[in-house]
Structures are given as C-alpha cells and as structure tokens.
Amino acid sequence: MCCSRNLKLLNLLRMRLNLVLSIILSVTLWSCADDAIDPTDQLDYELGKVLDSYSMTGSKDYYILPDQSSGDRVPEDPKNPLSPDKIALGKFLFFETGIALDAKYSDGMGTYSCATCHIPEAGFRPGFMQGIADGGMGFGYNGEGRIMNESYSEEDLDVQSARPLSLINVAFVKNTSWNGSFGSTGVNIGTEDQWGNDEGTRRNSLGYEGIETQNIEGLHTHRMKITPEIAEELGYKELFDKSFPHIDEKFRYNNRMASFAISAYLRTIISNEAPFQDWLKGDSGAMSDREKKGAILFFGKANCNSCHYEKNLGSHEFHALGVKDMDQHPGAFNPRPNDKRNFGRGGFTNNPEELYQFKVPGLYNSSDTEFYFHGSSKTSLREVIEYKINAEKENDRVPQSQMSPKLRKIDLTDEEIDDLVLFLEKSLRDTHLQRYKPDYIKSGNCFPNNDYISQEELSCN
C-alpha cells in the first residue's frame, strides 16, 4: 500500500518536472528564434502590413500592375477597345515623324513626333524642362538637348506653359492633364457646363475618357495630319484596316482614328517591371533594406500615400502646393504669366476654391528626368521631398488660403529622407521602358525627331 502510494507520487513528480522542462525548452527555443529573425524578413513583414492597411482593397496585391504579356487585363475605354492591331498601329504612329505635316514652316515638316515630348528613356516625359515639338531641334542624350529652330520665333513654337505629364500607367488615369480637364467621366462628371469654354474640353462631349479625349485634340494641337493618301504613302493603310474594320473606309484614315490607335498603345505602357512590382509579386530581394524602409516611410510617417494612393501611385485629387509656374522659370520658352494652365483645376472649372490646384501625378520612373512639378521648379526628388515636408509655398501668386490642407510640415531625419528618395528613385523605376519603343517606323525616318541635328545625335545617318 505504501509502495503504491510512493510510486504514484514519483510519477506525479516526473510529470510535473517534464512539464516544467517542456515550458523552459519552448521559451528558450522561441527566444532563440526571435533573436535569429532576419532584419530583412522583419522589414518585409512591416511593409506588407502597412500596404495592407492603406490599400484600397485591404491587400498589398492592389498595387500590382497588370502585365499584358501574361494575359492581364489593361484598363480600356469602352468606346475604344484594345486590340493587338490597334496597339501596333498606335506604337508606330506615336513615334512617326512622317505625320508631322502641319508644321508652322516648311523646315519643321516631318521633324517631330508625339514621342518628341514623351521620350521612353525620360520616363515618357520631355528630357528638357518643356516639351518642344514643332519648332524645336536636337535631342542630346536623353532629350535634354532640345533647342529652338532659328527659323521660328518663340511665339511660333509648339511649346506648352506646363511641363508634360508622364504617359506611364496612363491607363489608370480617367482625367488627364494637370487640371484634369480631359475626359467625360471620373471627376469631370458634373463639370459639363464648362466643356464649351475652349475647343479642347469641348471634345469631352464625345463621351471618351481622358487619354482618348486628349489625343483627339492633341494631334490637331501638335500639328499632325493623317489622310488616306498619307496612310497609303507611309505604309499604314493595312494596319488602319485591321484596327478599324467596322469603320467605313471614308472615315477610317484620319486624325480621329489615329488618335484612338495612339491611345490604345499608350494604355499598354505600364511600369510592371519596377523593383517594387517585383517585390509585390514575391521577390523579397528585389528591393534593398533601405528601399524597404523608404517604402514604409512613403506609406506611413512621410504621409505620401495620403495623395499618391491609387495603383499608379497617383490619384484623381487636385492640390495647391504653391510651387512656381513655368513662366517664373528663367529658361522657359514663350512664358505667359496669365496662361490658363497656371490656374490649375480652377482654370478649367471656374470654381474659385479650386484655383492653383494641380493633379496628383503617378510616381513611377520619376527619376528619369530632373524636372518636377508643372512649372519644372524643382530639379531633384530630394528637393521635391524637402519642399513638401517643409510645407511652405514659394509662389506669391498662390494665396495661403488656397494651400492644400494635406501639405503639412513633417519631421524626417536626413537618413529617412535618403531612404525615401531611394525608394522613389530606384524601387519605382522600370529600367526596361524601351520595350515599348518600335525598332523602326514605316516612313524610314529618324525618330523620335527627324531634324538634321537630331539625325546626327541619334546616329540615324
């Protein structure tokens, strides 16, 4: 009886001892595992959590851009559906200098293209602070060498008083231009009473989205021409036939159809090979630790995502940041202080509360050129960040009362600014944009420019 009781007591003690040892071992292993966590894994976890929390769908996958080569669906205008033939035609025409046939003077004929002001190597922006099409000459290395043709005066130039926006990821933009004036949908619903104020926005009544509407106007504004004879002569007639088989031949070869093809092509220009995209798709090594810290800042402490929150890291919001206008830049061509573009969204809507508000642009490939904001007033991403976190306007034309409430002072260390710049410069840069560039154009001309200086600089001879 006594032995039995002692045996039970011994077994109970053993069980309790094993339980204590098990707890100690578990705590030890957990502690060791915690000590051994890779800092990079921790950054991946933190970035994933912050993206999930700020995404419009609750998942970081929201920010993954489509890859057409994998069959992903690219957003299209229902009234201008995409097709391989239409995209191919648009790709040619966008770079085709042979359609620059409404130039101001004869020596400007056939010397420029749409790509003159939207260069792939420059992030589909001008390499110069302004885009100069007709009346410009030269290319330089990355489009920065554009100068004025001596046969032209500044008033003759096809040059804009606002820096052209990038065409990367334009498929996700419902309303284009700095004031969002193009496009009948999106934020322009309810602005119909303003569409007749100028020829460009009058085209909104056709019912197309932004890029389609802007390109209908753009081919006219930028002095280009397509006719049945030109389409035949340059070798594009067959592609027009394949692209628009439902359009009567009498209406098939013209600027309108050309603009639809160009718009279809532009919708396929997507920065889906940027390192941030690779990281989103599962490659944790696509970004360095510092880039990941910069991304966490972008979506967190730096508050960048309060405006740049859509898939293209832009948005359809408009904000007055108080930056300088193009005419306040000492190197600007044909500066016009009273240009309607200087008034931003309010210049289109005629709403005083929207004066000096400009569209929030997408951020991919921002580092491909050195000019920022609508007036090219900043020349580096670090300057842009420092301007925004200091939250002090530089343009006396903009009343303090008009300034965006989202522009507020934020304290970042130099190291944090460096990390944020690195994320913007490297993680959001798709280095393979030349895949969207044709190997040739059917006219056989030099492209994107065909003046004699560009021919030399582009080694077209």
Secondary structure, DSSP 8 states (H G I E B T S, - for coil): -HHHHHHHHHHHHHHHHHHHHHHHHHHHHHHHHHHT--HHHHHHHHHHHHHHHHSSSSSGGGG----GGGT-----BTTB---HHHHHHHHHHHH-GGG--S-SSGGGTT---GGGSSBGGGTSB-SSSS-B-TTEE--TTTSTT-EE-TTS-GGGS-B-SS-----TTGGG-SSBSTT--B-SSGGGTT-GGGTTSSHHHHGGGG---HHHHHHHHHHHHTT----HHHHHHHT-HHHHHHH-TTS-GGGTSSHHHHHHHHHHHHTT---TTSHHHHHHTT-GGGS-HHHHHHHHHHTTTT-GGGT--STTS--S-EE------GGGSTT-SS--TT-GGGGHHHHHH--GGGTTBEE----TTGGGSS-BTTTT-B-SHHHHHHHHHHT----TTS-GGGS-TT-------HHHHHHHHHIIIIIT--TTGGGGS-S--TT---SS--SHHHHHHTT--
